[in-house]
Amino acid sequence: MARFWGMTDDAGDRTGDDFVVTNPTALVELESYWRGLAPTGRVPRRCDLDPAAMGDVIEDALIVERVAPGVARIRVAGQRIAALTAAEPRGMPLSVLFTPEARGRLATQLEVAFRTPSVVELPLTAARAPGRPALSGRLLLLPLCDDTGAVSRCLCALVADGRSGRGPRRFSLLDDARIRHEPLDLDPLDPPRPARGTPLRLVVDNG
C-alpha cells in the first residue's frame, strides 16, 4: 500500500483514471488521530505526526504549509489527492483543487485555521461536466505548530462522494452557514526540554 510521505507506488499512472473517491470515515479517523496527539483544545506539533499510525486514511490526507496570508502550499499528499489533481500535487498551492471563483473564500478560511487557530471543515461541490460526474465533498483543516510554536501547517483530509471522472477536478465552497469553525487554545504544547547535562541538538523539520 502506498504511503503519501513517499508516493512510491503507481500514483502517476492513476492520475487520469476514473475511480471511486468515497471514504465516509476519513474525516472522523484523521481528526481522532490528530486529537490524540495533544490535550483537548491544544495544537499538536508537526513533528509528532506518524504516517504509519494513520492507516488507510493517509491516502485522503495532505499536509499544507502557510507561505503567505491566505496561501498554503501542499507539502505531501495521498494518492487519491494526486488523482483528483491529475498531477503530482507536492509544491502546488492548495487552491489548485478549487475553481478560480472559490479561491478568495478558501484564502479566508485558511487564515481562520492558521491565525485563530481553529479546526475548519468546508463543504465542497464539483460541478458536472463531460466525463466528470458531479461530486460533493468536504475538506478538513487541522492546525499544527512547528518547532518554534508557530501554527504554520495543517494536517488535512479531503473526501468526496462518488466517482472522480477524468481529472483534474476543481471544487467550489458551499454556503458559509455550513462551514465548521472550532477555535483552539492559541498556546501550543510546551516543547520538550532536554535532560540536565544533555547538550541541546538542533532538529531540522523539512516535512
N, C-alpha and C positions, 0 to 999 in steps of 0.2 A: 504493500500500500504506500503510495507516495506521501511525502510529508512536505508541507508548504515551506518549511525552512530551507529545503534544498531544491524542490521542483525537479527531482531526479527521474521521474517516470515519464509518461508519454503525454504530458500536458500540451506540448507543442503540436502533437498530431490531432488533438481533440478540439482545438480552439474553434474550428469552423463547423463542428458537428452538432447536430440536434441531440439533446439529452434531457433527461428529467432532472430538474433542479430542486424539486420539493424535498425539504428536510425540516419537518414541522417542529422538531425538538431542538434544533441547533441553537436558537437564541437562548432558550432556558438553560441548556447544558453549558454554553460558554459563559453566561452570566454567573451560574452557580460556581463554576471553576474560578472565575475572576474574584468573586466574593470570598472564596475560601483562602485567598492569598493575603487578606488583610482583615483586621477587625471591622465590624459593621460600621459603615459610613465613612471609612478611610479610603485613601487612594493607594492601591498596590504599586509596587515597584516593577518596572520593566524587567529588571534583571532576575526577578523571581519566576518569570514565566518558564514553564517546562513543556515543550511541544509534545513530548511523549505522554504527558498526563491528560492531554486534550482529547484523545481518541479520534473517532471519525469526524467530529465537528471541525477539525483542523482544515478540512477541505473547503469549508464555507467561511473560513476566518481570514483575517488580514490584520496587519499592524500598519498604522499610519502615523506619520510624524508631522507635527506642525512646523512649517517652514516660513510662514508669513501669516498675518491676520486673515483668517478665513480660508487658508490654503493648507492642505495636508497632502503629503506625498506618501504613496504606498511603498513601504519598506519590504514587506513579504506578503504573499497571498497564496491561498489554497488553489487547487486545480479547478474547482468549479468557478471561482472568481476569474481565473485566467480564461476559462471557456466563455464566460459571459462577455469579456472584453475582446475576445478573439485575438489576443496578443499577450505577450509576457507583460504583466502589469507592474512589476517592480520598477520603481523610479518614476512612474506616472503619477499625476495628481489624482486624488480620489474623485475629482469632478469628471474624470474620463468615463465614469459609469453613469453620468447624468446628462440630460438634454441641456443645451445651452440656456434655455429658459429657466431651468431649475437650479442653475449653479449659484446664483446670488442667494437664494434661500438656503442652499446647502452650506454656503460660507457662513451665514448667520448661525446655523445650528452647530457647526464645528466650533465656532467661538464660544457658544454656550457650554459645549462639552469641555473645552480646554480651559477657559477663563473662569468659569464659576467655581470649581469644575462640577460637572453633572453627568449622570447617565442619561443618554439621549437615545430614543428609539423613534425612527422615522418610518411612516407608512409610505410605500412606493407603488408606482404603477408604470408599466411599459406598454406603449400603445401597440396595437395590432398592425402588421404590415405584411406584404407578400413574403411568405416563408418564415414569418415571425409571429407566433401566436401572442395574444395579449397575456401579460403577466402581472400579478400583484406580488408585492414583496415587502420586506422590512429590513432596515439597516439599524444595527445596534452599535452604539459608540460607548466604550468602557474606558474611562481615563486611566492613564498610567503615569507615574512620575519617574524621572531619571535619577542618576546618582547625585545630582545637585538638589533634588527635591522639587524641581520644576515639573509641572504637568505638561509634558511635551509630546506624548504619544497616546494613542488609543488602541486598545485591542477591540476589534470589530467583528461582527458577523453579518453577512448578507444572505438572506434566503428569499427564494421566490417560489410561487406556487404554479407548477405546470412544466411545460417543455420550453427549452431555451429558443428553439428555432435556429436560424442561421445568425451567427454573431456578426458584428458586435451589437449588444443590446444596450439601450440607454433608458434610464429611469427618470420619472418625474416625481415630485413630492405631492402627496395628497394634502387635504385640508389641515391647517395648523392646529385645529382643535383636537386632532387625533395624535399629535406628537407628544411623546412622553418625555418629561424632564424630571430628574430626581437629583437634587443638589447633594453634594458630598462634603465631608469635612475638608476645608481648604488646606489644613496641615497634613502633609504626607506622613507616612510612618517614619519614626526616628531611624536614621541609618545605623547599621551595626557598628559597634565600637570594637577596635582590636583589643585583644587581651593585653594586660600590663606587661611591658617589656617586649612585646611583639612589634617589630617595625611595620609601619603602615605602608601597604603596597597600593600603587595606582592601578585600578582596573578600568580598561577602556571598553565601553559597550558600543559595538558597531551595529547592533540589531535595531 
